[in-house]
Amino acid sequence: MAMTIFYPVGQNLYVNLTNQCPCSCTFCIRQNGDGAYGSDSLWLEHTPTFEEVQTACPKDLGKYHEIVFCGYGEPTEALDVLCQTAAYLKQQHGCPPLRINTNGLSDLIHGAPTAHRFQGLIDTVSISLNAGDEQEYNQVTRPKFPEAFQALQRFAVDCKQYVPHVMFTVVDVIPKEQIRLSQELADRLGVPLRVRTYDS
């Protein structure tokens, strides 16, 4: 069966580049099934190459409101292919804005700063904050990196230099106190916070 690399969600087109992720979030939709929003299975047979992504890319990009790098893994795990794909999409007629939905741990994954690689390619970086303090973040997100909470904050601040729109997100299932703490953290860093509904 063909791998699902591109899949529509409402007015947006999502890009599923990898199943790898350094976190094991308690609310991750991967625990609920094989797909999301009515898609075919998002479990990939292998991490697709840029050539495979290019071949799978729909031709009618202009009908979408936004293209979002978000699938059954952390998209920056496939950073090289992500950047190649973004550059390719930007060259296509009618390409809408490009967004990355990320856990913000790209620098830890690659052992070096990465935000600069999005300059001129990515229009929005949306970072899953998940909690307003480190203890709760570690309990909810369960990252493999002990310094993850601090790293995602540095990544967010770095992204502001290279990407027009940067935001944090939390899901509305977390306690109200954590939403308040998340808002305070976001305000300190000068990054907008979006409280989104949990889609099971």
Secondary structure, DSSP 8 states (H G I E B T S, - for coil): -----EEEETTEEEE---S--S---TT-GGGG-S-STT-S----SS---HHHHHHH--S-GGG-SEEEE-SSS-GGGGHHHHHHHHHHHHTSTT---EEEEE-S-HHHHHTS--GGGGTTT-SEEEEE---SSHHHHHHHH--SSTTHHHHHHHHHHHHHHH-SEEEEEEETTS-HHHHHHHHHHHHHHT--EEEE----
